[in-house]
């Protein structure tokens, strides 16, 4: 499973989101995290329809999007979203 985290450099909630995603990654070793700064990877963010940061997108191993949420998530929310990708 893969979690794409779209962030920006001056986004305070992005710092909180990074910490929660890192905690989830420590609990779920199979999780692949790809953090994308929207300024540096604008084409990717636009292709995904990202309109705010932070935004988390969870994908199955096959690349199917199963969850998307904007804002800084709590750990339980991230883990519940990851369960959808299993």
C-alpha positions as CSV (number, residue, x, y, z in Angstrom):
1,X,0.0,0.0,0.0
2,X,1.1,3.6,-0.6
3,X,0.3,6.8,1.1
4,X,0.9,10.0,-0.9
5,X,1.2,13.1,1.4
6,X,0.9,16.4,-0.4
7,X,2.5,19.3,1.6
8,X,3.9,22.7,1.2
9,X,6.9,24.4,2.9
10,X,5.0,27.0,4.9
11,X,2.1,24.9,6.0
12,X,1.9,24.5,9.8
13,X,-0.6,21.6,9.6
14,X,1.8,19.8,7.2
15,X,4.3,19.4,10.0
16,X,1.7,17.7,12.2
17,X,0.6,15.5,9.2
18,X,4.2,14.4,8.6
19,X,4.6,13.3,12.2
20,X,1.4,11.3,12.2
21,X,2.3,9.6,8.9
22,X,5.8,8.8,10.2
23,X,4.1,7.2,13.3
24,X,1.8,5.1,11.0
25,X,4.7,4.1,8.9
26,X,6.5,2.8,12.0
27,X,3.5,0.7,12.8
28,X,2.8,-0.6,9.3
29,X,6.2,-1.7,7.8
30,X,4.6,-2.5,4.4
31,X,3.5,1.1,4.0
32,X,5.3,3.1,1.3
33,X,5.1,6.9,1.9
34,X,5.7,9.4,-0.9
35,X,5.7,13.0,0.3
36,X,5.3,15.5,-2.4
37,X,5.8,19.2,-2.0
38,X,3.2,20.8,-4.2
39,X,5.6,23.6,-5.4
40,X,8.3,21.1,-6.4
41,X,5.9,18.5,-7.9
42,X,3.1,20.8,-9.2
43,X,2.4,18.5,-12.2
44,X,1.8,15.5,-9.9
45,X,-0.3,17.5,-7.5
46,X,-2.4,18.9,-10.4
47,X,-2.9,15.4,-11.9
48,X,-4.2,14.2,-8.6
49,X,-6.5,17.2,-8.1
50,X,-4.8,18.4,-5.0
51,X,-6.3,21.8,-3.9
52,X,-5.0,22.1,-0.4
53,X,-2.2,21.0,1.9
54,X,-1.8,18.7,3.6
55,X,-3.7,16.2,1.6
56,X,-3.3,12.4,2.1
57,X,-4.1,9.9,-0.6
58,X,-4.1,6.2,0.1
59,X,-3.6,3.7,-2.8
60,X,-3.7,0.0,-3.1
61,X,-0.7,-1.9,-4.3
62,X,-2.3,-1.9,-7.7
63,X,-2.5,1.9,-7.7
64,X,-6.3,2.3,-7.0
65,X,-7.1,5.3,-4.8
66,X,-9.2,4.1,-1.8
67,X,-9.1,7.2,0.5
68,X,-8.4,10.9,0.3
69,X,-8.5,13.5,3.0
70,X,-7.3,17.1,3.4
71,X,-6.0,18.5,6.7
72,X,-3.8,17.0,9.4
73,X,-5.0,13.5,10.3
74,X,-5.0,11.7,13.6
75,X,-3.2,8.4,13.8
76,X,-6.4,6.4,14.1
77,X,-7.7,8.1,10.9
78,X,-4.6,7.1,9.0
79,X,-4.7,3.5,10.2
80,X,-8.4,3.2,9.3
81,X,-7.6,4.6,5.8
82,X,-4.7,2.2,5.4
83,X,-7.1,-0.7,6.2
84,X,-9.1,0.1,3.1
85,X,-6.0,-0.5,1.0
86,X,-5.4,-4.1,2.3
